[in-house]
Amino acid sequence: MKVLIIGGVAAGTKVAAKLKRENRSCEVTILTKSKDISYAGCGLPYYVGKVIPDRSQLIVNTPEGFSELTGVLVLTEVEVTKVNPAEKTVDALNLKTQEPLKYKYDKLVIASGAEAIKPLIDGINLKNVFFLRTPDDADTLRNAIESGEIKRAVVVGGGYIGLEIAENLSSQGVKITVIDMAKHILPGFDEEFTEYVENYLADQGIISFTETKLEAILGEGKVEKIQTNKRTFKADAVILSVGIRANTAFLADSDIELMPNKTIKVNEFLQTNIEDIYAVGDCATVTNRLTKEPVWSPMGSTANIAGRIAAKNITGAKLVYPGVLGTAVAKLPELNAGRTGLTESAAREAGIHTVSVVTVVDDKAHYYPNASSFIVKMIADRETKQLLGLQVLGKGAVDKMVDIAVTAITMGATLYDIENMDLAYAPPFSTAIHPFSHTVNILINKIEGVFETVTPAAYAAKEAEDYKIIDASINPSIDGVPYIDLTKVNGVLSEIGKDEKLLLVCAKGKRAYMLQNRLKYFGYTNTRVLEGGTTFNEIKI
């Protein structure tokens, strides 16, 4: 069986290697227009920031090494220009010699990936305008920084790659501004979390300007400033991270069905609408595991999982690709961000009756060196109690919180299924009640009416304006409001009526909850705790 694979980065090489392991007799050929294959695209920002010192560390396999390791024929600098399903061939061009080529196949895998969007604006070709999709792009940017000519830069696009490159440039002493057309940076998080991150980054010297459109790049021969719909910004460099588009233009006359965003439509077996043609990776659309709706997931993890399944299906299996949860994690300056599943807003748009909680929980034993906190938002279906999503911020290992949630959501677990999991504990790693379990317990308490709250989103929307704020911290910490010491509450408080609306606020929410519990015992009927406390909320008196 002749299997032809178009594209040689994550998805293409995964399909090829797995095919040869499944059936050594398969004749597998990779065609790629790049000089490199199997490079770590997600590592490029860290190479620019010198966290990864050597370019060679980004190259997972060379074409020669991959061929020797797997038995796959790798043909680099060969660009496929057309797919001919009726005759089972592809037309291609040798980029070194300009020689036209034609290749036959029994099975075809399209793993052509995606390319950076290049806006049609003035100044796009000036010196010091950078993209970041390949090791060559990263080399060019890193060399420019090392030359000392870049003192301030504008990153256009506040997605994961844009924010990671912003962090790495900032660590090199470059003054960074991030602009984005969207209402907020950091897609995939609920609004109160993105606002927190924007404010946090500003404190770190990385200023975000949202709802801001790049209109032109200005300068004489090189970047000097940018023009947006709001104002101009001085800059020595512009890094464009405005998004990517699938490399599918060459399929125009192939009758292969595309989605509205020009990604390739596939079924649950990763097959296109044409027999014997599969598509995986950044060029293809998959489905959301929870909603079953089509979704684009241009991630290395998605590419590898889909590539493995496609290879097994080509060799006779009938495996269903179950879909993605939108899982992501990003490293920001002294803050990590992770998420999976549905946001609260997305769940509501899908017609789900949601319940959520925002907690601030210890990430390890509080007495252990470098202990910190996680800020967590957990979302569940109010009716079924099924876990739907998780968002987490913190200096520590947010990925472990996300991965536990991924496992639970994948298994269709309810909060009651996961409330007493035997998770790993030792002071350097966690707390005796794991921070994930701690958050589950708090959300269950909220659902069962034990913990009555005001969410950060509701507080920001001024839904608690008629409540009197009570400082419930260990020591008075909120100027201009009454303070109640939890340890001194042993009965009815003469200065506060039992039916008064009280918003209890402390640093994280825990002490306020304990005060609420005690006040309820003494007959107070209308107390609420501000989720996330002063750690997450800006208190407005």
Secondary structure, DSSP 8 states (H G I E B T S, - for coil): -EEEEE--SHHHHHHHHHHHHH-TT-EEEEEESSS-EEE-GGGHHHHHTTSS--GGGGEEE-HHHHHHHH--EEEESEEEEEEETTTTEEEEEETTT--EEEEE-SEEEE---EEE-----BTTTSBTEE--SSHHHHHHHHHHHHTT--SEEEEE--SHHHHHHHHHHHHTT-EEEEE-SSSSSSTTS-HHHHHHHHHHHHHTT-EEE-S--EEEEE-SSB--EEEESS-EEE-SEEEE-S-EEES-GGGTTS---B-TTS-B---TTSB-SSTTEEE-GGGB-EEBTTT--EE----HHHHHHHHHHHHHHHTT-------B---EEEEETTEEEEEEE--HHHHHHTT--EEEEEEEEESS-TTSTT--EEEEEEEEETTT-BEEEEEEEESS-HHHHHHHHHHHHHTT-BHHHHTT------TTT--SS-HHHHHHHHHHHHHTTSS-EE-HHHHHTTTTTTSEEEE-SSS--STTS-B--GGG--S--TTS-TTS-EEEE-SSSHHHHHHHHHHHHTT---EEEETTHHHH-----
